[in-house]
């Protein structure tokens, strides 16, 4: 025990001394100050004591400190400052979702919608990833792994800081991460190999009539130019898993938020249904993708949902490549930067009554830009060169499923339920109280 204690003490003292001498003998003179930082800030350990509660409490704390410190805040993590055409597949997944909801509607029970939304989105993203319809058992295996990875996001994230130290101090957590990776490979590698085998067979037989290009196909063909090699199976598993996770959780979360507001505000649901009727008429079974472009109110509902309830309240962290001056502050080279996406969409200087759900905000003559090419009023998908590549796909999926869900069913709140819009931070920002609704098939 004494040996272990002395070992940790030696590491701590060494790191503190290194940080101290870096600060003492730094030859770089700052012409501009860094953005203000919330106290306390200590050499090497930085603001880690300030965020000791949980990774998921960072946003709330940053919002609190930005009121007094200003719009740009420095948070020290150690010494480093962090400045904050698959239409047939969609139809197949829509049928899966509608069938499940119809069974619930017949039973007269309320529906916990997020469970069904997640399963449907996972089926769709798995199809787009591997190019084939997976069995229910395969989907369930992927779903179980995905939920474990998502739920462990906060616990495993800390391992990125000082891996040499955390491999000693958090050895068990590293073991859990490696075990999760192994289980993920056990499930996904057979799917990769099956796709490769099927692809090779089609090429040898020159069959291409029913071939659908999948995400995995691009990974199989990809060659790393500098290393002059193809991706290995472990790398493809990681990329395939990221593809599925990114598209499943964010889209299902956004879908739940939109439907929650349509249940909470029935007049918006009625207006949306009226628009759909005007476009497709009566007697149509499903809303098709080509119909969506003719529905401006539907697009407005989706955009208002993304403004009011962005699934991610931060973007993926970025790193500056050179010293940059922003707002009179120095953003040092190699600093990690992030943006408080939700607060941009809630800014009362930009949005009138920002916390209200008003789709008509987006019905003006001016085409609203969410890519940041003209101005930045909201950025649910990020902006610039690193904007989310799935932006168009996510909007299509949200419009397609919302339109069909409203066309097929009437959505009502449970008796006495006011539909709470309180948030909870998981991998995405979800409803603290998941949406429970009564649904009834609409008369054709």
C-alpha positions as CSV (number, residue, x, y, z in Angstrom):
1,X,0.0,0.0,0.0
2,X,2.9,2.4,0.9
3,X,4.6,1.6,-2.4
4,X,1.4,2.4,-4.3
5,X,0.9,5.6,-2.5
6,X,4.5,6.7,-3.0
7,X,4.2,5.9,-6.7
8,X,1.1,8.1,-7.1
9,X,2.7,10.9,-5.0
10,X,5.8,10.8,-7.2
11,X,3.7,11.1,-10.4
12,X,1.6,14.0,-9.0
13,X,4.7,15.9,-7.8
14,X,6.4,15.4,-11.2
15,X,3.5,16.6,-13.1
16,X,3.0,19.7,-10.9
17,X,6.6,20.6,-11.2
18,X,6.5,20.3,-14.9
19,X,3.5,22.5,-15.1
20,X,5.1,25.0,-12.7
21,X,8.3,25.3,-14.8
22,X,6.4,25.6,-18.0
23,X,4.5,28.5,-16.6
24,X,7.6,30.1,-15.0
25,X,9.9,29.9,-17.9
26,X,7.4,30.4,-20.8
27,X,9.1,32.7,-23.3
28,X,5.9,33.6,-25.0
29,X,4.5,37.0,-24.0
30,X,0.8,37.4,-24.5
31,X,-0.2,40.6,-26.3
32,X,-3.9,39.6,-25.8
33,X,-5.4,38.0,-22.7
34,X,-7.0,34.6,-22.8
35,X,-10.8,34.6,-22.4
36,X,-11.8,34.7,-18.7
37,X,-11.9,31.5,-16.8
38,X,-14.2,30.5,-13.9
39,X,-12.3,29.9,-10.5
40,X,-10.6,28.0,-9.2
41,X,-7.7,27.4,-11.7
42,X,-4.6,25.6,-10.5
43,X,-1.4,24.6,-12.3
44,X,-1.8,21.4,-14.3
45,X,-5.1,20.4,-12.8
46,X,-6.8,23.5,-14.2
47,X,-10.6,23.7,-13.7
48,X,-11.0,19.9,-13.1
49,X,-12.2,20.5,-9.5
50,X,-14.8,22.9,-10.9
51,X,-16.3,20.1,-13.1
52,X,-15.8,17.3,-10.6
53,X,-19.6,16.4,-10.6
54,X,-20.0,15.0,-14.1
55,X,-19.2,15.6,-17.7
56,X,-23.0,16.1,-18.3
57,X,-23.1,19.1,-15.9
58,X,-20.6,21.1,-17.9
59,X,-23.2,23.0,-20.0
60,X,-25.2,24.1,-17.0
61,X,-22.1,25.4,-15.3
62,X,-20.8,27.1,-18.4
63,X,-24.1,28.9,-18.9
64,X,-24.0,30.1,-15.3
65,X,-20.5,31.5,-15.6
66,X,-21.0,33.0,-19.1
67,X,-23.5,35.4,-17.5
68,X,-20.7,37.1,-15.5
69,X,-17.7,36.3,-17.7
70,X,-19.0,37.0,-21.1
71,X,-19.7,35.1,-24.3
72,X,-16.2,33.5,-24.6
73,X,-15.0,31.4,-21.6
74,X,-11.8,29.5,-21.1
75,X,-12.0,26.1,-19.3
76,X,-8.7,24.5,-18.4
77,X,-8.5,20.7,-18.8
78,X,-5.1,20.3,-17.2
79,X,-2.6,22.8,-18.8
80,X,-4.5,22.9,-22.1
81,X,-7.2,25.5,-22.5
82,X,-10.5,24.3,-24.0
83,X,-12.6,27.2,-25.4
84,X,-16.2,26.2,-25.6
85,X,-31.3,6.8,-52.8
86,X,-32.5,4.7,-49.9
87,X,-36.2,5.5,-50.4
88,X,-37.2,1.8,-50.4
89,X,-35.3,1.3,-47.1
90,X,-37.1,4.3,-45.6
91,X,-40.4,2.8,-46.7
92,X,-39.5,-0.5,-45.1
93,X,-38.5,1.1,-41.8
94,X,-41.6,3.3,-41.9
95,X,-43.7,0.1,-42.2
96,X,-41.9,-1.4,-39.2
97,X,-42.6,1.7,-37.1
98,X,-46.2,2.1,-38.2
99,X,-47.0,-1.6,-37.5
100,X,-45.5,-1.4,-34.0
101,X,-47.5,1.8,-33.3
102,X,-50.7,0.3,-34.7
103,X,-50.4,-2.6,-32.3
104,X,-50.2,-0.1,-29.4
105,X,-53.1,1.9,-30.7
106,X,-55.3,-1.3,-30.8
107,X,-54.4,-2.1,-27.2
108,X,-55.5,1.4,-26.1
109,X,-52.3,1.8,-24.1
110,X,-50.1,4.8,-24.1
111,X,-46.9,4.6,-26.2
112,X,-43.4,5.4,-25.0
113,X,-42.4,6.7,-28.4
114,X,-38.6,7.0,-28.1
115,X,-38.3,3.2,-27.8
116,X,-40.0,2.8,-31.2
117,X,-38.2,5.7,-32.8
118,X,-34.7,4.4,-31.8
119,X,-35.5,0.9,-33.1
120,X,-36.7,2.3,-36.4
121,X,-33.8,4.6,-36.9
122,X,-31.4,1.8,-36.0
123,X,-32.9,-0.5,-38.6
124,X,-32.6,2.3,-41.2
125,X,-29.0,3.2,-40.4
126,X,-27.9,-0.5,-40.2
127,X,-29.4,-1.0,-43.6
128,X,-27.5,2.1,-45.0
129,X,-24.3,0.9,-43.3
130,X,-24.3,-2.8,-44.4
131,X,-26.6,-2.7,-47.4
132,X,-28.9,-5.5,-46.2
133,X,-31.9,-5.9,-44.0
134,X,-30.6,-7.3,-40.8
135,X,-32.6,-9.8,-38.7
136,X,-34.4,-8.7,-35.5
137,X,-31.8,-10.6,-33.5
138,X,-28.9,-8.8,-35.2
139,X,-30.6,-5.4,-34.7
140,X,-31.2,-6.2,-31.0
141,X,-27.5,-7.1,-30.6
142,X,-26.4,-3.9,-32.2
143,X,-28.9,-1.9,-30.2
144,X,-27.7,-3.4,-26.9
145,X,-24.0,-2.5,-27.7
146,X,-25.0,0.9,-28.9
147,X,-26.9,1.7,-25.6
148,X,-23.9,0.5,-23.6
149,X,-21.6,2.7,-25.6
150,X,-23.9,5.7,-25.4
151,X,-24.6,5.3,-21.7
152,X,-20.8,4.9,-21.0
153,X,-20.0,8.1,-23.0
154,X,-19.4,10.2,-19.9
155,X,-17.5,7.4,-18.0
156,X,-15.2,6.6,-20.9
157,X,-14.6,10.2,-22.0
158,X,-12.3,10.9,-19.1
159,X,-9.9,8.2,-20.4
160,X,-8.9,10.5,-23.2
161,X,-7.1,12.8,-20.7
162,X,-3.7,11.6,-19.7
163,X,-4.1,8.0,-20.9
164,X,-0.8,7.0,-19.3
165,X,-2.2,8.0,-15.9
166,X,-5.7,6.8,-16.3
167,X,-4.5,3.3,-17.4
168,X,-3.1,3.0,-13.9
169,X,-5.7,4.9,-11.9
170,X,-8.7,3.7,-13.9
171,X,-7.5,0.3,-15.0
172,X,-10.9,-1.3,-14.5
173,X,-12.7,1.3,-16.6
174,X,-10.1,0.6,-19.4
175,X,-10.9,-3.1,-19.2
176,X,-14.6,-2.4,-19.5
177,X,-13.9,-0.2,-22.6
178,X,-11.8,-3.0,-24.2
179,X,-14.4,-5.6,-23.4
180,X,-17.1,-3.4,-25.1
181,X,-14.9,-3.0,-28.2
182,X,-14.3,-6.8,-28.4
183,X,-18.1,-7.5,-28.1
184,X,-18.7,-4.8,-30.8
185,X,-16.2,-6.5,-33.1
186,X,-17.8,-9.9,-32.4
187,X,-21.1,-8.6,-33.7
188,X,-20.0,-6.3,-36.6
189,X,-17.1,-8.2,-38.1
190,X,-19.3,-11.1,-39.4
191,X,-21.5,-8.4,-41.1
192,X,-18.4,-6.8,-42.7
193,X,-17.2,-10.2,-43.9
194,X,-20.6,-11.1,-45.3
195,X,-20.8,-7.8,-47.2
196,X,-17.3,-8.3,-48.6
197,X,-18.1,-11.8,-49.7
198,X,-21.3,-10.8,-51.3
199,X,-19.7,-7.9,-53.0
200,X,-16.9,-10.1,-54.4
201,X,-19.4,-12.6,-55.7
202,X,-21.4,-9.9,-57.5
203,X,-18.3,-8.5,-59.1
204,X,-17.2,-11.9,-60.3
205,X,-20.6,-12.7,-61.7
206,X,-21.0,-9.1,-63.0
207,X,-24.3,-8.8,-61.1
208,X,-25.4,-5.2,-60.4
209,X,-29.1,-4.9,-61.0
210,X,-30.2,-5.0,-57.3
211,X,-27.0,-3.8,-55.8
212,X,-27.2,-1.0,-53.3
213,X,-24.1,0.9,-52.4
214,X,-23.6,0.8,-48.7
215,X,-21.3,2.8,-46.3
216,X,-19.3,-0.3,-45.6
217,X,-18.6,-0.6,-49.4
218,X,-16.8,2.7,-49.3
219,X,-14.7,1.5,-46.3
220,X,-13.8,-1.7,-48.1
221,X,-12.6,0.3,-51.1
222,X,-10.8,3.0,-49.1
223,X,-7.0,3.1,-49.3
224,X,-4.9,5.3,-47.0
225,X,-2.6,7.1,-49.4
226,X,0.2,7.9,-47.0
227,X,0.4,4.4,-45.6
228,X,-0.6,2.7,-48.9
229,X,-2.9,0.2,-47.2
230,X,-6.6,-0.5,-46.8
231,X,-8.4,-0.2,-43.5
232,X,-8.2,-3.2,-41.2
233,X,-11.3,-4.8,-39.7
234,X,-11.0,-3.1,-36.4
235,X,-10.8,0.3,-38.1
236,X,-13.9,-0.4,-40.2
237,X,-15.8,-1.6,-37.1
238,X,-15.1,1.7,-35.4
239,X,-16.2,3.8,-38.4
240,X,-19.3,1.7,-39.0
241,X,-20.2,2.0,-35.3
242,X,-19.8,5.7,-35.4
243,X,-22.0,5.9,-38.5
244,X,-24.8,4.0,-36.9
245,X,-24.5,5.7,-33.5
246,X,-24.4,9.3,-35.0
247,X,-27.4,8.8,-37.1
248,X,-29.6,6.8,-34.7
249,X,-29.4,8.6,-31.4
250,X,-29.5,12.2,-32.8
251,X,-32.3,11.6,-35.2
252,X,-34.5,9.7,-32.8
253,X,-34.0,12.3,-30.1
254,X,-34.9,15.1,-32.5
255,X,-37.9,13.2,-33.7
256,X,-39.1,12.7,-30.1
257,X,-38.8,16.5,-29.4
258,X,-40.7,17.4,-32.5
259,X,-43.5,15.0,-31.7
260,X,-43.6,16.1,-28.1
261,X,-44.3,19.7,-29.2
262,X,-47.0,18.5,-31.7
263,X,-48.7,16.6,-28.8
264,X,-48.3,19.6,-26.4
265,X,-49.7,22.1,-29.0
266,X,-52.6,20.4,-30.9
267,X,-53.2,23.5,-33.0
268,X,-49.8,23.0,-34.6
269,X,-50.5,19.4,-35.3
270,X,-53.9,20.3,-36.9
271,X,-52.2,22.9,-39.1
272,X,-49.6,20.5,-40.2
273,X,-52.2,17.9,-41.1
274,X,-54.1,20.4,-43.1
275,X,-51.0,21.2,-45.1
276,X,-50.4,17.5,-45.8
277,X,-54.0,17.1,-47.0
278,X,-53.7,20.0,-49.3
279,X,-50.7,18.5,-51.0
280,X,-51.5,14.8,-51.2
281,X,-55.3,14.8,-51.1
282,X,-57.5,12.1,-49.5
283,X,-57.0,8.4,-49.8
284,X,-53.2,8.4,-50.1
285,X,-51.6,5.7,-47.9
286,X,-48.2,7.1,-47.4
287,X,-46.5,10.5,-47.8
288,X,-43.7,10.1,-50.4
289,X,-40.4,11.8,-50.4
290,X,-41.2,13.9,-53.4
291,X,-44.2,15.4,-51.6
292,X,-42.1,16.8,-48.8
293,X,-40.6,19.6,-50.8
294,X,-44.1,21.1,-51.3
295,X,-44.7,21.4,-47.5
296,X,-43.2,24.6,-46.1
297,X,-45.0,24.3,-42.8
298,X,-43.5,20.8,-42.3
299,X,-40.0,22.2,-42.8
300,X,-40.8,25.0,-40.4
301,X,-41.9,22.6,-37.7
302,X,-38.7,20.6,-38.1
303,X,-36.4,23.7,-38.1
304,X,-38.2,25.0,-35.0
305,X,-37.7,21.7,-33.3
306,X,-34.0,21.8,-34.0
307,X,-33.7,25.4,-32.8
308,X,-35.7,24.9,-29.6
309,X,-34.3,21.4,-28.9
310,X,-31.0,20.7,-30.6
311,X,-30.1,17.0,-29.9
312,X,-26.5,18.1,-29.2
313,X,-25.9,21.3,-27.1
314,X,-22.3,21.4,-28.2
315,X,-20.6,20.6,-31.5
316,X,-17.7,18.2,-31.9
317,X,-14.6,19.9,-30.3
318,X,-12.2,21.5,-32.7
319,X,-8.6,22.6,-32.3
320,X,-7.1,25.9,-33.6
321,X,-4.0,25.5,-35.8
322,X,-2.5,28.9,-35.0
323,X,-2.8,31.7,-32.5
324,X,-6.1,33.6,-33.3
325,X,-7.6,36.8,-32.0
326,X,-11.3,36.7,-31.4
327,X,-13.3,39.4,-29.7
328,X,-10.1,40.9,-28.3
329,X,-9.0,37.7,-26.7
330,X,-6.2,35.4,-27.6
331,X,-7.2,31.9,-28.7
332,X,-3.8,30.0,-28.4
333,X,-2.6,27.5,-30.9
334,X,-3.7,23.9,-30.1
335,X,-6.6,25.2,-27.9
336,X,-9.7,23.1,-28.1
337,X,-12.8,25.2,-28.9
338,X,-16.5,24.5,-28.7
339,X,-19.8,26.3,-29.2
340,X,-22.9,26.4,-27.0
341,X,-25.3,25.5,-29.9
342,X,-28.5,25.5,-27.8
343,X,-27.8,29.0,-26.5
344,X,-27.4,30.4,-30.0
345,X,-30.9,29.2,-30.8
346,X,-32.2,30.7,-27.6
347,X,-30.6,34.1,-27.9
348,X,-33.3,36.8,-27.2
349,X,-31.2,39.3,-29.1
350,X,-31.8,37.2,-32.3
351,X,-35.1,35.4,-31.6
352,X,-38.3,36.9,-30.4
353,X,-39.7,34.9,-27.4
354,X,-37.0,32.3,-28.0
355,X,-38.3,29.6,-25.6
356,X,-41.7,29.4,-27.3
357,X,-42.3,26.8,-30.0
358,X,-43.4,28.9,-33.1
359,X,-42.8,27.2,-36.5
360,X,-44.1,30.3,-38.3
361,X,-40.7,31.9,-37.6
362,X,-39.4,30.0,-40.6
363,X,-42.3,30.9,-43.0
364,X,-41.0,34.2,-44.2
365,X,-40.0,34.9,-47.8
366,X,-36.4,34.7,-47.0
367,X,-34.9,31.2,-47.3
368,X,-33.5,30.4,-43.8
369,X,-29.9,29.2,-43.8
370,X,-28.7,26.8,-41.2
371,X,-25.3,26.0,-42.8
372,X,-23.7,29.3,-41.7
373,X,-22.8,30.4,-45.3
374,X,-24.6,33.7,-44.9
375,X,-25.1,34.2,-41.1
376,X,-25.3,32.1,-38.0
377,X,-28.5,32.3,-36.0
378,X,-28.6,28.6,-35.2
379,X,-26.2,25.7,-35.9
380,X,-27.7,22.4,-35.0
381,X,-25.4,20.6,-37.5
382,X,-22.3,22.8,-37.0
383,X,-21.0,25.1,-39.7
384,X,-18.1,25.6,-42.0
385,X,-15.8,22.9,-43.4
386,X,-16.6,20.6,-40.5
387,X,-20.4,20.8,-40.8
388,X,-22.2,17.5,-40.2
389,X,-22.1,15.6,-43.5
390,X,-25.5,14.0,-42.5
391,X,-27.3,17.4,-42.5
392,X,-29.4,16.7,-45.6
393,X,-30.1,13.1,-44.6
394,X,-31.2,14.0,-41.1
395,X,-33.6,16.7,-42.4
396,X,-35.1,14.3,-44.9
397,X,-35.6,11.6,-42.3
398,X,-37.2,14.0,-39.8
399,X,-39.6,15.4,-42.5
400,X,-40.4,12.0,-43.9
401,X,-41.2,10.3,-40.5
402,X,-43.0,13.3,-38.9
403,X,-45.2,13.8,-42.0
404,X,-46.2,10.1,-42.1
405,X,-46.7,9.8,-38.3
406,X,-49.1,12.8,-38.4
407,X,-50.8,11.5,-41.5
408,X,-51.3,8.0,-40.0
409,X,-52.2,8.9,-36.4
410,X,-53.8,11.5,-34.2
411,X,-51.5,12.1,-31.3
412,X,-52.8,13.1,-27.9
413,X,-51.4,13.6,-24.4
414,X,-52.4,11.3,-21.6
415,X,-55.1,12.6,-19.4
416,X,-53.7,15.3,-17.1
417,X,-50.3,15.2,-18.7
418,X,-49.0,18.6,-19.6
419,X,-46.0,17.2,-21.5
420,X,-42.9,18.4,-19.7
421,X,-40.2,19.8,-21.9
422,X,-37.5,19.6,-19.2
423,X,-34.2,18.2,-20.5
424,X,-31.7,15.6,-19.4
425,X,-28.2,15.2,-20.7
426,X,-27.2,11.7,-22.0
427,X,-25.2,11.1,-25.2
428,X,-27.7,13.6,-26.6
429,X,-30.1,16.0,-24.8
430,X,-33.2,14.0,-24.3
431,X,-36.5,14.6,-22.5
432,X,-36.2,14.2,-18.8
433,X,-39.6,12.6,-18.8
434,X,-39.9,10.5,-22.1
435,X,-42.9,11.3,-24.2
436,X,-45.9,9.1,-23.5
437,X,-48.8,9.6,-25.9
438,X,-52.1,8.1,-26.9
439,X,-52.4,7.5,-30.6
440,X,-55.4,6.6,-32.7
441,X,-55.4,5.8,-36.5
442,X,-56.9,8.5,-38.6
443,X,-59.9,7.7,-40.7
444,X,-59.0,7.5,-44.4
